[in-house]
Amino acid sequence: HCTPVLSKHMAAGAIHDSKERCDAPKCMPETRVAVQDEILSWITDGQKDADPKRILWVTGPAGTGKTAILGSIAERCKAKGMLGATFFFSSFSGSLARRTKTHLVSTLAYQLSQHVRLPQVGQFRACVHQAIRRDPAILQKRLQTQLEELILLPLQHGAPTGTDATRMNQMAIIIDGLDECNYVEGESGLFSSGGDRIRRTKEDEQQEILSAILHAASDPSFPFVIIIASRPEIAIREFFSTDLAGSVTRELFLDKKYHPDADIRLFYESKFLHIRRRFNLPSEWPSLKVLLQLVADASGQFIYAATVMRFIEGPPPGSQDVAQAVQGFRTPHQRLVRIMDLSTQVHSPNVRPLEALDILYDSVVRTCSEPMLSMKWLGAIRLYGMRSDIVGATPARHLRLWIEQSPGEDVCVIGPLSSLIYIPSDLNCDELYSFYHKSFVDFFEDNTRCADLYVSPNQI
C-alpha cells in the first residue's frame, strides 16, 4: 500500500536505469578499470578493514567522469545483487525532482520497498505504509525525519541476521551529482531566524542531505554502505573535513593515479575505429602524433575527449542538422583539423565544437555571486600566478594580497570554482593557483566562447 504514495513523490528519472537516463554516460569497456575495481572492492570488503568507513566520497575536477563511473558501478552492483538504491542529481534535467532534495528519501525508500533481494522486504514495506498512514505529511518533513521514518525504522523492524546481515553490508546506496542539487524558491527558499527572513542556499540543501546521510551511516542498524559523488565544492569539502564525517568517510579523488590518459587513449582509439569504418578511412588515420596530442590536450578530462569526438563524428547519418556540415566541416578529417587548430583559428559563430564544454564552464562560473569579478581574478591568475618559460609566478598568498579589496575575498570570488582551479588552503604557503584543465583557460580567454563573461587583458 505504500508503493502508490511513494511513486507519486519520487524522482523516477533519478534512478540509475530510468528512461530519462537511457543516454547517460557509462564507462566504455576496458576503461576506468582501476577506479571501478577499487570502488567495488571497497563495497565488498571495505567493512573488514581495521578502520572501516561506511561512506565513500568520489570527487575530482569537473569532467573527470564521476557520473559515468557511478553509472557503471550501479550496473555492475545490480548484476551482482549488491545494489540497494540510487539517486542521480542533475542540474540540467528538465525534471525539477532531479534538481532538488525534495524527492531524495522517497525515491530511495521506493527502491528499497521494491527490492527483491532485501530480506523481509514485505515487513519493510508494511512499516513504511504505517509511517505514511500515521503521518501523511511525512514527505514534507525535514530529510532526517523522512529518513528515520521511511528507511531507518523500517530497516530496524526487519533487521537481517546471519548471512543476510553480511550480504546487506555488501550492498551500496549510490548518490551522484550532489553538487548539482539546488534550492527551490517557495519550497525551502526562505526560512525565519529570529524574525529575519534569510535566503536558503544550495549549500544549505547539500549540507542537509549530507547530515541526513551521516546520521544514517552512524546508525548500527543501517546495513548499507553509501557512495556519494560530487565535485570538491567548498561546502561539501568542509562537511567531509569535520571530525564526525571524516571518521566514517573515505575520499577517492580522481587524479592521475587512476591512469586517465591510458583510458582516454582507449576511448579515442575506439571512437576513431568506428569513424574509419563508417567513412571508409585509412587505418593510419589519424596519425599517432595527433592521437597523442588529443590525449595530452584532454588533461585527464573525459568530458573534453567526449566533446571532441562528438564534433569529429558529426551529425548522425540521415540527420537534418546541417550546422556542422557547413563549408570546410563536411568530413571527419576536416573537423579533426578544426580541433587541432582550435587555439589559432578564428572561431565561426556557426561552428562551436566545444559547445558542451563551454556550457559546463559557463554554468560553473555563473554560480559565483559576482561572475565578472571572478573572471577578472581568473585572468589575473592566468597572467601573473602561473609559471611560464619567460617569467616566474606569483604565489597565491601574494596574489591574494595584491588583488583583494578586503581580506577573504578570494574565497567568495573563486571558491565556487574549486572544481576547475586548485586553491591552496594554507594562506602562508608559497603554492600557486593552478587550473585543473587547459580547456578552461582556453574558454575564458576566448571572447567567442565565453561571450558576455569575457574580460579583456586590458581590463584585467
Secondary structure, 3 states (H helix, E strand, C coil): CHHHHHHHCCCHHHCCCCHHHCCCCCCCCCCCHHHHHHHHHHHHHHHHCCCCCCEEEEECCCCCCHHHHHHHHHHHHHHCCCEEEEEECCCCCCCHHHCCCCCHHHHHHHHHHCCCCCCCHHHHHHHHHHHHHHCCCHHHCCHHHHHHHHHHHHHHHCCCCHHHHHHHCCCEEEEECHHHCCCCCCCCCEEEECCEEEECCHHHHHHHHHHHHHHHHCCCCCCCEEEEEECCCHHHHHHHCCHHHHCCEEEEECCHHHCHHHHHHHHHHHHHHHHHHHHCCCCCCCCHHHHHHHHHHHCCCHHHHHHHHHHHHCCCCCCCCCCCCCCCCCCHHHHHHHHHCCCCCCCCCCCCCCHHHHHHHHHHHCCCCCHHHHHHHHHHHHHHCCCCCCCCCCCHHHHHHHHCCCCCHHHHHHHHHCCCEECCCCCCCCCCCEECCHHHHHHHHCHHHHHHHCCCCCCC
